[in-house]
Amino acid sequence: MNTKKIVARNYRGTRDWLGSEVYLRQKVINTLREVFEEFGFEPLETPEIELQEVLLGKYGPEGDELSYYFKKGDDWLGLRYDHTVPLARVVAQHEKELIFPYKRYAIGPVFRADKPQAGRYRRFIQCDFDIVGVAEPIADAEVVALTYTALRRLGFDKFEIQLNDRRVLNGIAKASGADTKELTLTFLRSWDKLEKVNREQISRELKEKGASPELISRFFKVTDQLLNLEKENIIEELRQLFPDQPEVAQGLAVLEKMLDYIEDFGVPSQFYRVNPCLARGLDYYTGPIFETVIKEAGIGSITGGGRYDNLIAALGGPSLPATGSSFGLERIISVMQTLGITKPQKTLTQVFVAIFDPDSPTSVKKAIQIASALRQEGIKTELSMEKGSIGRQLRIADRRGIPVAVFAGPKEVKKGTVIVKDLATPFTGEKKNIWANQWEIPEEDLLKKVKELLD
């Protein structure tokens, strides 16, 4: 028998969310869901567990390394790394049941064996939206427009949606001397890390992948050219810098159309720009890519996505183009709290019904009747289960942040009245007087008084 004492704790990189935190999470999720549906997206739910063969190799070496795989019976399984690969599997599996273009959103947990740090967990919630079956840049532009709309709806007023195209990066990598797929991917990942790690570390990583000193020097020369491009003329300047790279020309043409559509969607120009160093880490991207950053928050990207036209076919499905993006719930909330965009909400409960005498069947019955009547009118109501005094019950309600309390003693029951108490109004003085701000009213006026206080 194991006598070792169990210490209650979370697995590193995961955490619990208590009541007030969950209210905020639900508020953000509900806002995102509202915007998704305004743009015509429908919900999809997939299992957290997928067959390993579905997940393996879709994210690149780094993604595979951060994925959770395990064996159960004869099956090798994995926890989903994102919602995109499961979506591709669904389209491949249920193609004949879907109507294309297929616009779906998915909200739920994903899992990554990443190094835990601020805003980064091993189990977290992603809120994804994708368009399957549209190859034209209007779909990518709508992804940007939805991202802008959702972030503004959440209260953000300073953010930047950065745009690029994987073909542009591939062409620039070739022009910089990357002559193998592995070296090209290394260049892309190095550009993506420019704001996260120093150049010495990038130089070491390039050397480890076989880049010569001359090639490393060329990489940084091209990097400096990219960083010094003017925002207003960046498309044309990139064309002039890399005139002999067809992939660059192809990607820039798509970005140019995309920018026109984004303007048509009404997204103000200060909220987006082309960033030629943006790469995104996943290997399945094939075209436009996007990421949202809030520099003053110091937490990395809060949204990210791109086009992945080959992923569905790689899972045995039809060759269908697809594009989409994802909101990281934990990061969004962390930034909202850092910037003071949101205020903590202790509870959603509106009324606390106290029991004047918990040992009196008559008193208990009256409290139940009051609570039931309020609930039938749509008022979020908690019925006290506390055996203590009425004062103790009211202090519990106050600590929970419930704005209104109601109770009725023997005298009130006899007269057909109730006591209604305002717990939300600030008190003056050093000590809060729990007995202040209360009224005795006829029971038939209770709903009217409660609504008045809640307003």
Secondary structure, 3 states (H helix, E strand, C coil): CCCCCCCCCCCCCCCCCCHHHHHHHHHHHHHHHHHHHHCCCEECCCCCEEEHHHHCCCCHHHHHHCCCEEEECCEEEEECCCCHHHHHHHHHHCHHHCCCCEEEEEEEEEECCCCCECCECCEEEEEEEEEECCCCHHHHHHHHHHHHHHHHHHCCCCCEEEEEEHHHHHHHHHHCCCCCHHHHHHHHHHHHCCCCCCHHHHHHHHHHCCCCHHHHHHHHHHHHHHHCCCCCCHHHHHHHHCCCCHHHHHHHHHHHHHHHHHHHCCCCHHHEEECCCCCCCCCCCCCEEEEEECHHHCCCEEEEEEECCCHHHHCCCCCCCEEEEEEEHHHHHHHHHHCCCCCCCCCCCCEEECCCCCCCHHHHHHHHHHHHHHHHCCCCEEECCCCCCHHHHHHHHHHHCCCEEEECCHHHHHHCEEEEEECCCCCCCCCCCCCCCEEEEEHHHHHHHHHHHHC
